[in-house]
Amino acid sequence: MVRNQALNSDKIGGLAKAAGVGVETVRYYQRRGLLPQPARPPGEVRRYGEEDVKRLRFIRSAQAAGFTLTEIGELIALDSSDDRDRARELAQARVAAIDEKIAELKEARDALSGLASDCASKKRGPCPILKAFDRP
């Protein structure tokens, strides 16, 4: 009973709500092969279970960590093969990409901070911030 309440009777709308996504997102993941589509008994609707909610949450968490849907598909496949080396390799590649993005963001922050300081110290003439973004 609690399981059905959490999933809104196990229909696709309840699945989507339980996982915090839209119905079209569920369908998209199904088309991409990331989420299986349960069989539809004659005259009935498809029913989803807790494993489907877990899979959707996994996909969303992996996306938040920066994995592409292709990489997420590979991670899902690796789960059944227990290939820890490849899973670790994928994670390390994400860490390297995140480190690179952090370096880019720090550089952008430092540049913008410098422009803000220049703007505060120069009381006349064009604003250094506006000038910096007005380049062709």
Chimera marker file (.cmm) of the C-alpha trace (Angstrom):
<marker_set name="trace">
<marker id="1" x="0.000" y="0.000" z="0.000" r="1" g="1" b="0" radius="0.5"/>
<marker id="2" x="2.731" y="2.498" z="0.902" r="1" g="1" b="0" radius="0.5"/>
<marker id="3" x="4.619" y="1.591" z="-2.266" r="1" g="1" b="0" radius="0.5"/>
<marker id="4" x="1.590" y="2.345" z="-4.428" r="1" g="1" b="0" radius="0.5"/>
<marker id="5" x="0.965" y="5.639" z="-2.655" r="1" g="1" b="0" radius="0.5"/>
<marker id="6" x="4.563" y="6.708" z="-3.177" r="1" g="1" b="0" radius="0.5"/>
<marker id="7" x="4.291" y="5.894" z="-6.875" r="1" g="1" b="0" radius="0.5"/>
<marker id="8" x="0.720" y="7.121" z="-7.465" r="1" g="1" b="0" radius="0.5"/>
<marker id="9" x="-0.491" y="3.603" z="-8.343" r="1" g="1" b="0" radius="0.5"/>
<marker id="10" x="2.680" y="2.780" z="-10.250" r="1" g="1" b="0" radius="0.5"/>
<marker id="11" x="1.609" y="4.703" z="-13.397" r="1" g="1" b="0" radius="0.5"/>
<marker id="12" x="4.103" y="6.775" z="-15.365" r="1" g="1" b="0" radius="0.5"/>
<marker id="13" x="2.878" y="10.026" z="-13.786" r="1" g="1" b="0" radius="0.5"/>
<marker id="14" x="3.411" y="8.639" z="-10.301" r="1" g="1" b="0" radius="0.5"/>
<marker id="15" x="6.828" y="7.335" z="-11.274" r="1" g="1" b="0" radius="0.5"/>
<marker id="16" x="7.814" y="10.731" z="-12.636" r="1" g="1" b="0" radius="0.5"/>
<marker id="17" x="6.555" y="12.517" z="-9.525" r="1" g="1" b="0" radius="0.5"/>
<marker id="18" x="8.302" y="10.089" z="-7.157" r="1" g="1" b="0" radius="0.5"/>
<marker id="19" x="11.595" y="10.681" z="-8.968" r="1" g="1" b="0" radius="0.5"/>
<marker id="20" x="11.136" y="14.442" z="-9.312" r="1" g="1" b="0" radius="0.5"/>
<marker id="21" x="11.035" y="14.494" z="-13.127" r="1" g="1" b="0" radius="0.5"/>
<marker id="22" x="8.410" y="15.048" z="-15.793" r="1" g="1" b="0" radius="0.5"/>
<marker id="23" x="6.591" y="12.321" z="-17.685" r="1" g="1" b="0" radius="0.5"/>
<marker id="24" x="8.305" y="13.364" z="-20.921" r="1" g="1" b="0" radius="0.5"/>
<marker id="25" x="11.678" y="12.939" z="-19.183" r="1" g="1" b="0" radius="0.5"/>
<marker id="26" x="10.726" y="9.366" z="-18.271" r="1" g="1" b="0" radius="0.5"/>
<marker id="27" x="9.725" y="8.692" z="-21.867" r="1" g="1" b="0" radius="0.5"/>
<marker id="28" x="12.941" y="10.258" z="-23.154" r="1" g="1" b="0" radius="0.5"/>
<marker id="29" x="15.053" y="8.054" z="-20.885" r="1" g="1" b="0" radius="0.5"/>
<marker id="30" x="13.091" y="5.057" z="-22.112" r="1" g="1" b="0" radius="0.5"/>
<marker id="31" x="13.782" y="5.982" z="-25.749" r="1" g="1" b="0" radius="0.5"/>
<marker id="32" x="17.475" y="6.368" z="-24.891" r="1" g="1" b="0" radius="0.5"/>
<marker id="33" x="17.481" y="2.887" z="-23.340" r="1" g="1" b="0" radius="0.5"/>
<marker id="34" x="18.314" y="4.134" z="-19.848" r="1" g="1" b="0" radius="0.5"/>
<marker id="35" x="15.029" y="3.047" z="-18.311" r="1" g="1" b="0" radius="0.5"/>
<marker id="36" x="13.159" y="-0.107" z="-19.293" r="1" g="1" b="0" radius="0.5"/>
<marker id="37" x="9.554" y="0.189" z="-20.366" r="1" g="1" b="0" radius="0.5"/>
<marker id="38" x="7.443" y="-2.401" z="-18.572" r="1" g="1" b="0" radius="0.5"/>
<marker id="39" x="5.080" y="-4.589" z="-20.531" r="1" g="1" b="0" radius="0.5"/>
<marker id="40" x="1.501" y="-3.418" z="-20.840" r="1" g="1" b="0" radius="0.5"/>
<marker id="41" x="-0.985" y="-6.161" z="-20.008" r="1" g="1" b="0" radius="0.5"/>
<marker id="42" x="-3.942" y="-6.173" z="-22.452" r="1" g="1" b="0" radius="0.5"/>
<marker id="43" x="-6.470" y="-3.529" z="-21.443" r="1" g="1" b="0" radius="0.5"/>
<marker id="44" x="-4.301" y="-2.127" z="-18.680" r="1" g="1" b="0" radius="0.5"/>
<marker id="45" x="-1.646" y="0.548" z="-18.208" r="1" g="1" b="0" radius="0.5"/>
<marker id="46" x="2.056" y="0.014" z="-17.686" r="1" g="1" b="0" radius="0.5"/>
<marker id="47" x="3.063" y="-0.292" z="-14.052" r="1" g="1" b="0" radius="0.5"/>
<marker id="48" x="6.344" y="0.849" z="-12.528" r="1" g="1" b="0" radius="0.5"/>
<marker id="49" x="8.048" y="-0.131" z="-9.296" r="1" g="1" b="0" radius="0.5"/>
<marker id="50" x="10.618" y="1.061" z="-6.785" r="1" g="1" b="0" radius="0.5"/>
<marker id="51" x="13.504" y="-0.128" z="-8.973" r="1" g="1" b="0" radius="0.5"/>
<marker id="52" x="12.318" y="2.266" z="-11.675" r="1" g="1" b="0" radius="0.5"/>
<marker id="53" x="12.306" y="5.131" z="-9.168" r="1" g="1" b="0" radius="0.5"/>
<marker id="54" x="15.816" y="4.172" z="-8.055" r="1" g="1" b="0" radius="0.5"/>
<marker id="55" x="16.992" y="4.066" z="-11.670" r="1" g="1" b="0" radius="0.5"/>
<marker id="56" x="15.509" y="7.500" z="-12.399" r="1" g="1" b="0" radius="0.5"/>
<marker id="57" x="17.117" y="8.968" z="-9.304" r="1" g="1" b="0" radius="0.5"/>
<marker id="58" x="20.433" y="7.402" z="-10.271" r="1" g="1" b="0" radius="0.5"/>
<marker id="59" x="20.200" y="8.960" z="-13.733" r="1" g="1" b="0" radius="0.5"/>
<marker id="60" x="19.411" y="12.393" z="-12.287" r="1" g="1" b="0" radius="0.5"/>
<marker id="61" x="22.221" y="12.167" z="-9.725" r="1" g="1" b="0" radius="0.5"/>
<marker id="62" x="24.709" y="11.071" z="-12.365" r="1" g="1" b="0" radius="0.5"/>
<marker id="63" x="23.616" y="13.977" z="-14.580" r="1" g="1" b="0" radius="0.5"/>
<marker id="64" x="24.114" y="16.361" z="-11.657" r="1" g="1" b="0" radius="0.5"/>
<marker id="65" x="27.651" y="14.989" z="-11.337" r="1" g="1" b="0" radius="0.5"/>
<marker id="66" x="28.207" y="15.916" z="-14.971" r="1" g="1" b="0" radius="0.5"/>
<marker id="67" x="27.933" y="12.541" z="-16.665" r="1" g="1" b="0" radius="0.5"/>
<marker id="68" x="26.422" y="12.509" z="-20.149" r="1" g="1" b="0" radius="0.5"/>
<marker id="69" x="23.468" y="10.252" z="-20.888" r="1" g="1" b="0" radius="0.5"/>
<marker id="70" x="25.778" y="8.029" z="-22.922" r="1" g="1" b="0" radius="0.5"/>
<marker id="71" x="28.143" y="7.701" z="-19.951" r="1" g="1" b="0" radius="0.5"/>
<marker id="72" x="25.174" y="7.053" z="-17.659" r="1" g="1" b="0" radius="0.5"/>
<marker id="73" x="24.081" y="4.252" z="-19.969" r="1" g="1" b="0" radius="0.5"/>
<marker id="74" x="27.560" y="2.794" z="-19.711" r="1" g="1" b="0" radius="0.5"/>
<marker id="75" x="27.499" y="3.075" z="-15.913" r="1" g="1" b="0" radius="0.5"/>
<marker id="76" x="24.162" y="1.272" z="-15.827" r="1" g="1" b="0" radius="0.5"/>
<marker id="77" x="25.607" y="-1.509" z="-18.011" r="1" g="1" b="0" radius="0.5"/>
<marker id="78" x="28.705" y="-1.664" z="-15.808" r="1" g="1" b="0" radius="0.5"/>
<marker id="79" x="26.536" y="-2.235" z="-12.760" r="1" g="1" b="0" radius="0.5"/>
<marker id="80" x="25.539" y="-5.644" z="-14.054" r="1" g="1" b="0" radius="0.5"/>
<marker id="81" x="29.091" y="-6.547" z="-15.119" r="1" g="1" b="0" radius="0.5"/>
<marker id="82" x="30.767" y="-5.271" z="-11.937" r="1" g="1" b="0" radius="0.5"/>
<marker id="83" x="33.547" y="-3.650" z="-14.023" r="1" g="1" b="0" radius="0.5"/>
<marker id="84" x="34.943" y="-1.412" z="-11.305" r="1" g="1" b="0" radius="0.5"/>
<marker id="85" x="37.994" y="-0.416" z="-13.338" r="1" g="1" b="0" radius="0.5"/>
<marker id="86" x="35.863" y="1.136" z="-16.088" r="1" g="1" b="0" radius="0.5"/>
<marker id="87" x="33.508" y="2.770" z="-13.579" r="1" g="1" b="0" radius="0.5"/>
<marker id="88" x="36.513" y="4.279" z="-11.794" r="1" g="1" b="0" radius="0.5"/>
<marker id="89" x="37.943" y="5.438" z="-15.137" r="1" g="1" b="0" radius="0.5"/>
<marker id="90" x="34.678" y="7.212" z="-15.968" r="1" g="1" b="0" radius="0.5"/>
<marker id="91" x="34.589" y="8.843" z="-12.542" r="1" g="1" b="0" radius="0.5"/>
<marker id="92" x="38.202" y="9.990" z="-12.805" r="1" g="1" b="0" radius="0.5"/>
<marker id="93" x="37.493" y="11.503" z="-16.219" r="1" g="1" b="0" radius="0.5"/>
<marker id="94" x="34.561" y="13.433" z="-14.689" r="1" g="1" b="0" radius="0.5"/>
<marker id="95" x="36.802" y="14.639" z="-11.837" r="1" g="1" b="0" radius="0.5"/>
<marker id="96" x="39.375" y="15.877" z="-14.377" r="1" g="1" b="0" radius="0.5"/>
<marker id="97" x="36.659" y="17.682" z="-16.342" r="1" g="1" b="0" radius="0.5"/>
<marker id="98" x="35.290" y="19.238" z="-13.150" r="1" g="1" b="0" radius="0.5"/>
<marker id="99" x="38.794" y="20.344" z="-12.122" r="1" g="1" b="0" radius="0.5"/>
<marker id="100" x="39.226" y="21.971" z="-15.530" r="1" g="1" b="0" radius="0.5"/>
<marker id="101" x="35.885" y="23.760" z="-15.179" r="1" g="1" b="0" radius="0.5"/>
<marker id="102" x="36.813" y="24.933" z="-11.682" r="1" g="1" b="0" radius="0.5"/>
<marker id="103" x="40.067" y="26.390" z="-13.036" r="1" g="1" b="0" radius="0.5"/>
<marker id="104" x="38.117" y="28.204" z="-15.777" r="1" g="1" b="0" radius="0.5"/>
<marker id="105" x="35.622" y="29.551" z="-13.254" r="1" g="1" b="0" radius="0.5"/>
<marker id="106" x="38.388" y="30.721" z="-10.909" r="1" g="1" b="0" radius="0.5"/>
<marker id="107" x="40.043" y="32.543" z="-13.820" r="1" g="1" b="0" radius="0.5"/>
<marker id="108" x="36.742" y="34.194" z="-14.736" r="1" g="1" b="0" radius="0.5"/>
<marker id="109" x="36.116" y="35.121" z="-11.089" r="1" g="1" b="0" radius="0.5"/>
<marker id="110" x="39.577" y="36.653" z="-10.748" r="1" g="1" b="0" radius="0.5"/>
<marker id="111" x="39.163" y="38.645" z="-13.964" r="1" g="1" b="0" radius="0.5"/>
<marker id="112" x="35.751" y="39.932" z="-12.933" r="1" g="1" b="0" radius="0.5"/>
<marker id="113" x="36.973" y="40.723" z="-9.442" r="1" g="1" b="0" radius="0.5"/>
<marker id="114" x="39.831" y="42.747" z="-10.940" r="1" g="1" b="0" radius="0.5"/>
<marker id="115" x="37.413" y="44.640" z="-13.155" r="1" g="1" b="0" radius="0.5"/>
<marker id="116" x="35.191" y="45.386" z="-10.164" r="1" g="1" b="0" radius="0.5"/>
<marker id="117" x="38.203" y="46.729" z="-8.239" r="1" g="1" b="0" radius="0.5"/>
<marker id="118" x="39.232" y="48.875" z="-11.219" r="1" g="1" b="0" radius="0.5"/>
<marker id="119" x="35.690" y="50.185" z="-11.449" r="1" g="1" b="0" radius="0.5"/>
<marker id="120" x="35.681" y="51.123" z="-7.759" r="1" g="1" b="0" radius="0.5"/>
<marker id="121" x="39.059" y="52.858" z="-7.911" r="1" g="1" b="0" radius="0.5"/>
<marker id="122" x="38.435" y="54.878" z="-11.092" r="1" g="1" b="0" radius="0.5"/>
<marker id="123" x="35.866" y="57.591" z="-10.530" r="1" g="1" b="0" radius="0.5"/>
<marker id="124" x="36.016" y="59.058" z="-14.051" r="1" g="1" b="0" radius="0.5"/>
<marker id="125" x="35.840" y="57.765" z="-17.577" r="1" g="1" b="0" radius="0.5"/>
<marker id="126" x="34.150" y="54.657" z="-18.889" r="1" g="1" b="0" radius="0.5"/>
<marker id="127" x="33.481" y="51.814" z="-16.509" r="1" g="1" b="0" radius="0.5"/>
<marker id="128" x="36.164" y="49.105" z="-16.903" r="1" g="1" b="0" radius="0.5"/>
<marker id="129" x="33.518" y="46.393" z="-16.556" r="1" g="1" b="0" radius="0.5"/>
<marker id="130" x="31.416" y="47.747" z="-19.400" r="1" g="1" b="0" radius="0.5"/>
<marker id="131" x="34.517" y="48.354" z="-21.512" r="1" g="1" b="0" radius="0.5"/>
<marker id="132" x="35.709" y="44.771" z="-20.988" r="1" g="1" b="0" radius="0.5"/>
<marker id="133" x="32.457" y="43.299" z="-22.316" r="1" g="1" b="0" radius="0.5"/>
<marker id="134" x="32.192" y="45.758" z="-25.215" r="1" g="1" b="0" radius="0.5"/>
<marker id="135" x="35.070" y="44.200" z="-27.169" r="1" g="1" b="0" radius="0.5"/>
<marker id="136" x="34.400" y="42.822" z="-30.653" r="1" g="1" b="0" radius="0.5"/>
<link id1="1" id2="2" r="1" g="1" b="0" radius="0.2"/>
<link id1="2" id2="3" r="1" g="1" b="0" radius="0.2"/>
<link id1="3" id2="4" r="1" g="1" b="0" radius="0.2"/>
<link id1="4" id2="5" r="1" g="1" b="0" radius="0.2"/>
<link id1="5" id2="6" r="1" g="1" b="0" radius="0.2"/>
<link id1="6" id2="7" r="1" g="1" b="0" radius="0.2"/>
<link id1="7" id2="8" r="1" g="1" b="0" radius="0.2"/>
<link id1="8" id2="9" r="1" g="1" b="0" radius="0.2"/>
<link id1="9" id2="10" r="1" g="1" b="0" radius="0.2"/>
<link id1="10" id2="11" r="1" g="1" b="0" radius="0.2"/>
<link id1="11" id2="12" r="1" g="1" b="0" radius="0.2"/>
<link id1="12" id2="13" r="1" g="1" b="0" radius="0.2"/>
<link id1="13" id2="14" r="1" g="1" b="0" radius="0.2"/>
<link id1="14" id2="15" r="1" g="1" b="0" radius="0.2"/>
<link id1="15" id2="16" r="1" g="1" b="0" radius="0.2"/>
<link id1="16" id2="17" r="1" g="1" b="0" radius="0.2"/>
<link id1="17" id2="18" r="1" g="1" b="0" radius="0.2"/>
<link id1="18" id2="19" r="1" g="1" b="0" radius="0.2"/>
<link id1="19" id2="20" r="1" g="1" b="0" radius="0.2"/>
<link id1="20" id2="21" r="1" g="1" b="0" radius="0.2"/>
<link id1="21" id2="22" r="1" g="1" b="0" radius="0.2"/>
<link id1="22" id2="23" r="1" g="1" b="0" radius="0.2"/>
<link id1="23" id2="24" r="1" g="1" b="0" radius="0.2"/>
<link id1="24" id2="25" r="1" g="1" b="0" radius="0.2"/>
<link id1="25" id2="26" r="1" g="1" b="0" radius="0.2"/>
<link id1="26" id2="27" r="1" g="1" b="0" radius="0.2"/>
<link id1="27" id2="28" r="1" g="1" b="0" radius="0.2"/>
<link id1="28" id2="29" r="1" g="1" b="0" radius="0.2"/>
<link id1="29" id2="30" r="1" g="1" b="0" radius="0.2"/>
<link id1="30" id2="31" r="1" g="1" b="0" radius="0.2"/>
<link id1="31" id2="32" r="1" g="1" b="0" radius="0.2"/>
<link id1="32" id2="33" r="1" g="1" b="0" radius="0.2"/>
<link id1="33" id2="34" r="1" g="1" b="0" radius="0.2"/>
<link id1="34" id2="35" r="1" g="1" b="0" radius="0.2"/>
<link id1="35" id2="36" r="1" g="1" b="0" radius="0.2"/>
<link id1="36" id2="37" r="1" g="1" b="0" radius="0.2"/>
<link id1="37" id2="38" r="1" g="1" b="0" radius="0.2"/>
<link id1="38" id2="39" r="1" g="1" b="0" radius="0.2"/>
<link id1="39" id2="40" r="1" g="1" b="0" radius="0.2"/>
<link id1="40" id2="41" r="1" g="1" b="0" radius="0.2"/>
<link id1="41" id2="42" r="1" g="1" b="0" radius="0.2"/>
<link id1="42" id2="43" r="1" g="1" b="0" radius="0.2"/>
<link id1="43" id2="44" r="1" g="1" b="0" radius="0.2"/>
<link id1="44" id2="45" r="1" g="1" b="0" radius="0.2"/>
<link id1="45" id2="46" r="1" g="1" b="0" radius="0.2"/>
<link id1="46" id2="47" r="1" g="1" b="0" radius="0.2"/>
<link id1="47" id2="48" r="1" g="1" b="0" radius="0.2"/>
<link id1="48" id2="49" r="1" g="1" b="0" radius="0.2"/>
<link id1="49" id2="50" r="1" g="1" b="0" radius="0.2"/>
<link id1="50" id2="51" r="1" g="1" b="0" radius="0.2"/>
<link id1="51" id2="52" r="1" g="1" b="0" radius="0.2"/>
<link id1="52" id2="53" r="1" g="1" b="0" radius="0.2"/>
<link id1="53" id2="54" r="1" g="1" b="0" radius="0.2"/>
<link id1="54" id2="55" r="1" g="1" b="0" radius="0.2"/>
<link id1="55" id2="56" r="1" g="1" b="0" radius="0.2"/>
<link id1="56" id2="57" r="1" g="1" b="0" radius="0.2"/>
<link id1="57" id2="58" r="1" g="1" b="0" radius="0.2"/>
<link id1="58" id2="59" r="1" g="1" b="0" radius="0.2"/>
<link id1="59" id2="60" r="1" g="1" b="0" radius="0.2"/>
<link id1="60" id2="61" r="1" g="1" b="0" radius="0.2"/>
<link id1="61" id2="62" r="1" g="1" b="0" radius="0.2"/>
<link id1="62" id2="63" r="1" g="1" b="0" radius="0.2"/>
<link id1="63" id2="64" r="1" g="1" b="0" radius="0.2"/>
<link id1="64" id2="65" r="1" g="1" b="0" radius="0.2"/>
<link id1="65" id2="66" r="1" g="1" b="0" radius="0.2"/>
<link id1="66" id2="67" r="1" g="1" b="0" radius="0.2"/>
<link id1="67" id2="68" r="1" g="1" b="0" radius="0.2"/>
<link id1="68" id2="69" r="1" g="1" b="0" radius="0.2"/>
<link id1="69" id2="70" r="1" g="1" b="0" radius="0.2"/>
<link id1="70" id2="71" r="1" g="1" b="0" radius="0.2"/>
<link id1="71" id2="72" r="1" g="1" b="0" radius="0.2"/>
<link id1="72" id2="73" r="1" g="1" b="0" radius="0.2"/>
<link id1="73" id2="74" r="1" g="1" b="0" radius="0.2"/>
<link id1="74" id2="75" r="1" g="1" b="0" radius="0.2"/>
<link id1="75" id2="76" r="1" g="1" b="0" radius="0.2"/>
<link id1="76" id2="77" r="1" g="1" b="0" radius="0.2"/>
<link id1="77" id2="78" r="1" g="1" b="0" radius="0.2"/>
<link id1="78" id2="79" r="1" g="1" b="0" radius="0.2"/>
<link id1="79" id2="80" r="1" g="1" b="0" radius="0.2"/>
<link id1="80" id2="81" r="1" g="1" b="0" radius="0.2"/>
<link id1="81" id2="82" r="1" g="1" b="0" radius="0.2"/>
<link id1="82" id2="83" r="1" g="1" b="0" radius="0.2"/>
<link id1="83" id2="84" r="1" g="1" b="0" radius="0.2"/>
<link id1="84" id2="85" r="1" g="1" b="0" radius="0.2"/>
<link id1="85" id2="86" r="1" g="1" b="0" radius="0.2"/>
<link id1="86" id2="87" r="1" g="1" b="0" radius="0.2"/>
<link id1="87" id2="88" r="1" g="1" b="0" radius="0.2"/>
<link id1="88" id2="89" r="1" g="1" b="0" radius="0.2"/>
<link id1="89" id2="90" r="1" g="1" b="0" radius="0.2"/>
<link id1="90" id2="91" r="1" g="1" b="0" radius="0.2"/>
<link id1="91" id2="92" r="1" g="1" b="0" radius="0.2"/>
<link id1="92" id2="93" r="1" g="1" b="0" radius="0.2"/>
<link id1="93" id2="94" r="1" g="1" b="0" radius="0.2"/>
<link id1="94" id2="95" r="1" g="1" b="0" radius="0.2"/>
<link id1="95" id2="96" r="1" g="1" b="0" radius="0.2"/>
<link id1="96" id2="97" r="1" g="1" b="0" radius="0.2"/>
<link id1="97" id2="98" r="1" g="1" b="0" radius="0.2"/>
<link id1="98" id2="99" r="1" g="1" b="0" radius="0.2"/>
<link id1="99" id2="100" r="1" g="1" b="0" radius="0.2"/>
<link id1="100" id2="101" r="1" g="1" b="0" radius="0.2"/>
<link id1="101" id2="102" r="1" g="1" b="0" radius="0.2"/>
<link id1="102" id2="103" r="1" g="1" b="0" radius="0.2"/>
<link id1="103" id2="104" r="1" g="1" b="0" radius="0.2"/>
<link id1="104" id2="105" r="1" g="1" b="0" radius="0.2"/>
<link id1="105" id2="106" r="1" g="1" b="0" radius="0.2"/>
<link id1="106" id2="107" r="1" g="1" b="0" radius="0.2"/>
<link id1="107" id2="108" r="1" g="1" b="0" radius="0.2"/>
<link id1="108" id2="109" r="1" g="1" b="0" radius="0.2"/>
<link id1="109" id2="110" r="1" g="1" b="0" radius="0.2"/>
<link id1="110" id2="111" r="1" g="1" b="0" radius="0.2"/>
<link id1="111" id2="112" r="1" g="1" b="0" radius="0.2"/>
<link id1="112" id2="113" r="1" g="1" b="0" radius="0.2"/>
<link id1="113" id2="114" r="1" g="1" b="0" radius="0.2"/>
<link id1="114" id2="115" r="1" g="1" b="0" radius="0.2"/>
<link id1="115" id2="116" r="1" g="1" b="0" radius="0.2"/>
<link id1="116" id2="117" r="1" g="1" b="0" radius="0.2"/>
<link id1="117" id2="118" r="1" g="1" b="0" radius="0.2"/>
<link id1="118" id2="119" r="1" g="1" b="0" radius="0.2"/>
<link id1="119" id2="120" r="1" g="1" b="0" radius="0.2"/>
<link id1="120" id2="121" r="1" g="1" b="0" radius="0.2"/>
<link id1="121" id2="122" r="1" g="1" b="0" radius="0.2"/>
<link id1="122" id2="123" r="1" g="1" b="0" radius="0.2"/>
<link id1="123" id2="124" r="1" g="1" b="0" radius="0.2"/>
<link id1="124" id2="125" r="1" g="1" b="0" radius="0.2"/>
<link id1="125" id2="126" r="1" g="1" b="0" radius="0.2"/>
<link id1="126" id2="127" r="1" g="1" b="0" radius="0.2"/>
<link id1="127" id2="128" r="1" g="1" b="0" radius="0.2"/>
<link id1="128" id2="129" r="1" g="1" b="0" radius="0.2"/>
<link id1="129" id2="130" r="1" g="1" b="0" radius="0.2"/>
<link id1="130" id2="131" r="1" g="1" b="0" radius="0.2"/>
<link id1="131" id2="132" r="1" g="1" b="0" radius="0.2"/>
<link id1="132" id2="133" r="1" g="1" b="0" radius="0.2"/>
<link id1="133" id2="134" r="1" g="1" b="0" radius="0.2"/>
<link id1="134" id2="135" r="1" g="1" b="0" radius="0.2"/>
<link id1="135" id2="136" r="1" g="1" b="0" radius="0.2"/>
</marker_set>
